[in-house]
Amino acid sequence: MKNYIAVVLIVLSLTSCQKEKISIGTNASDTFYVDNAGASMRVLVEGNTSSHTFVLFVAGGPGASSFFYNTDYIKNNIADKYACVFWDQRNSGASQGNSNGSNLNLPQMTDDLKKVIEVIKYRYGENSSVFLLGHSFGGLLTASFMTTGDNQNMVKGWIYADGSHNYPLNDTLTRQMLITVGQQQIAENQNTDQWFPIVDYCESHTGGFSLDESFQLEDYAEQAETLFSVVKQVNLFDLIRQYAIKDNWPLTSILFNYLYSSNDDFNQELAKTDFTSQLYKVTTPTLIMYGEYDFVCPKGLGEDLYNHISSPEKKMVISPISGHDIFLQDQAFFCDQIDQFVLQNK
């Protein structure tokens, strides 16, 4: 009787399942909303749901939309084999609800992620294999999820792409990389007009960074990436032109959700967040991917993650031509690594 009551309560909590729209096939495209704590979060499931294997994209930000990850290349090279789940977190992308300022925090977003996985398994079968893919801020959010309770038992693997699980360490590594690489570039007389102010700023800001200093380091990190011809440059407006009309992007919602989340006070707390000491709890197979030219989240974060998790199966790979957006800048490498990892662990 207790088990029956528990099942009923779970089913009632997943009010946005919309079972009538469940598609099992090789070319599915299902959109539904997961309601939790005042937010109605958009989820798009695309690809081969008949595989019963799901790669759940946890976007950067906070406030960035999963729309940016749903590229044609990913559709043709991941979603052809497995289903891709594009989740818009609370106050991001096409997600709806009130502003929920009091609920915009990492513990609540961790619970949101848990609800999304529960909904996926309810809709497509409890035997579904789910792989978490966290990018940038998504690395922090998935680190929170993986180290909370027994959450990691809900997933088959953790894919960590240019992520950050330790924001203070992130700032330190970004500063060090900007100084080291900047000095090398200046010595080689490369882009000196851009590098001099970057190096000067980093040398005069040595630690204990304020939120404003963190944002400035991130701005310089994004600029530094553009100074290397080997790195494919990502143009936001090109992405919008390519996909916005075709895929019906709600541009106003994407913009206002991003502005709200990126400027909310909870970013002050995120700036101090550090999961390094909790990573020993992780025993799930883990794939770590970074770009050699990622100044925003340097590969030292991946090394820290690799050295602290307890997973007997773990792998770290570096793209030699990518910056912070490996899923756009080295698409073949990104998809090939995911394919190998999922195939081995599903």
Helices and strands as residue ranges (DSSP letters): H 2-13, G 19-21, E 28-36, E 39-47, G 49-51, E 53-58, G 66-69, H 72-77, E 83-87, E 96-97, G 101-103, H 106-124, E 129-136, H 137-146, G 151-154, E 157-163, H 167-187, H 192-204, H 211-225, H 236-243, H 251-263, H 266-270, G 276-281, E 286-291, H 300-308, E 314-319, H 326-329, H 331-345
